[in-house]
Amino acid sequence: MLVLAPITRDNLPDALGVRLTPAESHRVAPAALMLAKCHDRPGAQVWHPFLVAERGEPVGIVAVSIDRDDRLGGAQSAWVHNLLIQAEAQGRGLGRAAVAAILDWLSSEHPSVRRVGLNVRAGNDAAFALYSSFGFGDVGRTRDGRTIMLLEV
Ligand SMILES: CC(C)(COP(=O)(O)OP(=O)(O)OC[C@H]1O[C@@H](n2cnc3c(N)ncnc32)[C@H](O)[C@@H]1OP(=O)(O)O)[C@@H](O)C(=O)NCCC(=O)NCCS
């Protein structure tokens, strides 16, 4: 069973031990950089870094940011950042289970969230296919060429 565990001082070594292959380093940041980004963001969003664990074993990381205020009449947006399932655990459905767990967490803990967004770098066909299968749609490009995908929930 896959669990999203908030990263705390207790599981920090596990999170920092999630490995990123050189071939993936242009796709996502390593855990230390992801955590630094979560810590060093302006205050408009609240950042939630997670360890992804399967049967108690760390297999990945991800961060979710959520609007601090409801700016659209009660509706909030969330963004998924830096989803990484480490190489030896890929291709077994864990990425899919992690996305489902993020959406479940948002639905139960942040029911005002109405829109979930994320960015995918060019050429990351696996990530694009994964998010598309959940209904995320391609809505444009960031200034540095990443695909912006959005899902209404
Ligand atoms: C992208 C990533 C999170 C997918 O995780 P995963 O556990 O390997 O994926 P799953 O086994 O759950 O597969 C889910 C879907 O992803 C897609 N997918 C996975 N591997 C793929 C591959 N090699 N080629 C094409 N599509 C692939 C498929 O659509 C698959 O659906 P299916 O099982 O119905 O075929 C993982 O490969 C990863 O961490 N990659 C490196 C970091 C990264 O690119 N993160 C995404 C940043 S936006």
The ligand as an SDF file (V2000), in Angstrom:
LIG
                    3D

 48 50  0  0  0  0  0  0  0  0999 V2000
    6.8850    9.8380  -14.1840 C   0  0  0  0  0  0  0  0  0  0  0  0
    6.9140    8.8730  -13.0010 C   0  0  0  0  0  0  0  0  0  0  0  0
    6.4880    9.6270  -11.7320 C   0  0  0  0  0  0  0  0  0  0  0  0
    5.9110    7.7410  -13.2740 C   0  0  0  0  0  0  0  0  0  0  0  0
    5.9520    6.8550  -12.1670 O   0  0  0  0  0  0  0  0  0  0  0  0
    5.8630    5.2590  -12.3700 P   0  0  0  0  0  0  0  0  0  0  0  0
    5.6860    4.6440  -11.0510 O   0  0  0  0  0  0  0  0  0  0  0  0
    7.0130    4.8170  -13.1850 O   0  0  0  0  0  0  0  0  0  0  0  0
    4.5370    5.1500  -13.2680 O   0  0  0  0  0  0  0  0  0  0  0  0
    3.4050    4.0160  -13.1900 P   0  0  0  0  0  0  0  0  0  0  0  0
    4.0330    2.6670  -13.2160 O   0  0  0  0  0  0  0  0  0  0  0  0
    2.4530    4.3220  -12.1220 O   0  0  0  0  0  0  0  0  0  0  0  0
    2.7060    4.2360  -14.6110 O   0  0  0  0  0  0  0  0  0  0  0  0
    1.6930    5.2300  -14.7100 C   0  0  0  0  0  0  0  0  0  0  0  0
    1.5760    5.7100  -16.1360 C   0  0  0  0  0  0  0  0  0  0  0  0
    2.7430    6.4470  -16.4940 O   0  0  0  0  0  0  0  0  0  0  0  0
    2.9920    6.2670  -17.8820 C   0  0  0  0  0  0  0  0  0  0  0  0
    4.3050    5.6620  -18.0170 N   0  0  0  0  0  0  0  0  0  0  0  0
    5.0610    5.1050  -17.0380 C   0  0  0  0  0  0  0  0  0  0  0  0
    6.2420    4.7060  -17.5490 N   0  0  0  0  0  0  0  0  0  0  0  0
    6.2120    5.0200  -18.8540 C   0  0  0  0  0  0  0  0  0  0  0  0
    7.1430    4.8810  -19.9320 C   0  0  0  0  0  0  0  0  0  0  0  0
    8.3400    4.3240  -19.7500 N   0  0  0  0  0  0  0  0  0  0  0  0
    6.7900    5.3560  -21.1500 N   0  0  0  0  0  0  0  0  0  0  0  0
    5.5860    5.9160  -21.3580 C   0  0  0  0  0  0  0  0  0  0  0  0
    4.6540    6.0760  -20.3760 N   0  0  0  0  0  0  0  0  0  0  0  0
    4.9750    5.6210  -19.1640 C   0  0  0  0  0  0  0  0  0  0  0  0
    1.9150    5.3700  -18.4240 C   0  0  0  0  0  0  0  0  0  0  0  0
    0.8480    6.1950  -18.8920 O   0  0  0  0  0  0  0  0  0  0  0  0
    1.4870    4.6250  -17.1700 C   0  0  0  0  0  0  0  0  0  0  0  0
    0.1760    4.1910  -17.2640 O   0  0  0  0  0  0  0  0  0  0  0  0
   -0.1660    2.6300  -17.5220 P   0  0  0  0  0  0  0  0  0  0  0  0
    0.3430    1.9060  -16.3440 O   0  0  0  0  0  0  0  0  0  0  0  0
   -1.6350    2.6040  -17.6340 O   0  0  0  0  0  0  0  0  0  0  0  0
    0.5720    2.2660  -18.7650 O   0  0  0  0  0  0  0  0  0  0  0  0
    8.3180    8.2370  -12.8340 C   0  0  0  0  0  0  0  0  0  0  0  0
    8.6870    7.6340  -14.0370 O   0  0  0  0  0  0  0  0  0  0  0  0
    9.4030    9.2070  -12.4070 C   0  0  0  0  0  0  0  0  0  0  0  0
    9.5550    9.5120  -11.2360 O   0  0  0  0  0  0  0  0  0  0  0  0
   10.1960    9.7180  -13.3780 N   0  0  0  0  0  0  0  0  0  0  0  0
   11.3350   10.5900  -13.1000 C   0  0  0  0  0  0  0  0  0  0  0  0
   10.8990   11.9450  -12.5330 C   0  0  0  0  0  0  0  0  0  0  0  0
    9.7970   12.5780  -13.3530 C   0  0  0  0  0  0  0  0  0  0  0  0
    9.8870   12.6840  -14.5780 O   0  0  0  0  0  0  0  0  0  0  0  0
    8.7570   13.0570  -12.6550 N   0  0  0  0  0  0  0  0  0  0  0  0
    7.6270   13.7570  -13.2710 C   0  0  0  0  0  0  0  0  0  0  0  0
    7.8430   15.2280  -13.1740 C   0  0  0  0  0  0  0  0  0  0  0  0
    6.5020   16.1310  -13.9600 S   0  0  0  0  0  0  0  0  0  0  0  0
  1  2  1  0
  2  3  1  0
  2  4  1  0
  2 36  1  0
  4  5  1  0
  5  6  1  0
  6  7  2  0
  6  8  1  0
  6  9  1  0
  9 10  1  0
 10 11  2  0
 10 12  1  0
 10 13  1  0
 13 14  1  0
 14 15  1  0
 15 16  1  0
 15 30  1  0
 16 17  1  0
 17 18  1  0
 17 28  1  0
 18 19  1  0
 18 27  1  0
 19 20  2  0
 20 21  1  0
 21 22  1  0
 21 27  2  0
 22 23  1  0
 22 24  2  0
 24 25  1  0
 25 26  2  0
 26 27  1  0
 28 29  1  0
 28 30  1  0
 30 31  1  0
 31 32  1  0
 32 33  2  0
 32 34  1  0
 32 35  1  0
 36 37  1  0
 36 38  1  0
 38 39  2  0
 38 40  1  0
 40 41  1  0
 41 42  1  0
 42 43  1  0
 43 44  2  0
 43 45  1  0
 45 46  1  0
 46 47  1  0
 47 48  1  0
M  END
$$$$
